[in-house]
Amino acid sequence: YKCPCGKVSPVLLERRRSVRKSVGFKGCFIQGPKEYKGIVTDLSRHGIRFQTMEKAFVKADAAAEIRFILDNPNQSEISRIVRIKKEFSPYLLGCEFIDQDHFDDLGKYFLFHF
């Protein structure tokens, strides 16, 4: 980008379908009989990033259930089916919500906190 004053600066544009927000919600990641406790580290309308406390033996494109507690006054518990899109490390998973309609307290959270 070239400023009107003549200075040239690099610019990085990030394109996403929706805003991503850093959060710290406690929760669990459930796949089959195995349950991994951890933290939702960021959240968007389309998915989440989940950090487990122990190594998660999962594969990309597999389905799983995510449960976590919002930081709203009701401490609402959210449960969603997700698809694992990316395994950043054995402890960090990028997931996409299978159903992206949020008609519960998560929808209200998106409406008032984003």
VENVEN-V485103 format. One record per backbone hydrogen bond with DSSP energy under -0.5 kcal/mol. NH is the residue of the N-H (numbers start at 1). CO is the residue of the C=O. E is the energy in kcal/mol with one decimal. If there is no record, write none. Layout:
# VENVEN-V485103
NH & CO & E
NH & CO & E
This chain:
# VENVEN-V485103
3 & 1 & -0.6
3 & 7 & -2.9
6 & 3 & -2.3
9 & 1 & -2.7
13 & 11 & -0.6
15 & 13 & -0.5
16 & 14 & -0.6
21 & 43 & -2.8
23 & 41 & -2.2
25 & 40 & -1.2
27 & 38 & -2.4
28 & 67 & -2.9
29 & 36 & -2.8
30 & 65 & -3.5
31 & 29 & -0.5
31 & 34 & -2.5
34 & 31 & -1.6
36 & 29 & -3.1
37 & 35 & -0.5
38 & 27 & -2.4
39 & 51 & -2.6
40 & 25 & -3.1
41 & 39 & -0.7
41 & 49 & -2.4
42 & 49 & -1.1
43 & 21 & -2.3
44 & 47 & -2.5
48 & 95 & -1.9
49 & 42 & -2.2
50 & 93 & -2.8
51 & 39 & -3.1
52 & 50 & -0.6
52 & 91 & -2.8
53 & 37 & -2.5
56 & 90 & -3.0
57 & 55 & -0.6
58 & 56 & -1.3
61 & 84 & -4.0
62 & 59 & -1.4
64 & 82 & -2.2
65 & 30 & -3.0
66 & 80 & -3.2
67 & 28 & -2.6
68 & 78 & -2.2
69 & 26 & -2.0
70 & 76 & -2.8
75 & 72 & -1.7
78 & 68 & -3.4
78 & 76 & -0.5
80 & 66 & -2.7
82 & 64 & -2.9
83 & 96 & -2.7
84 & 62 & -2.8
85 & 83 & -0.6
85 & 94 & -2.4
86 & 94 & -2.0
88 & 86 & -0.8
88 & 92 & -1.5
89 & 92 & -1.6
92 & 89 & -0.8
93 & 50 & -2.9
94 & 86 & -3.5
95 & 48 & -3.1
95 & 93 & -0.5
96 & 83 & -2.6
97 & 46 & -2.3
98 & 81 & -2.3
99 & 81 & -0.5
100 & 98 & -0.6
102 & 100 & -0.6
103 & 101 & -0.7
107 & 104 & -0.6
108 & 104 & -1.4
109 & 105 & -2.1
110 & 106 & -2.4
111 & 107 & -2.1
112 & 108 & -2.4
113 & 109 & -2.3
114 & 110 & -0.9
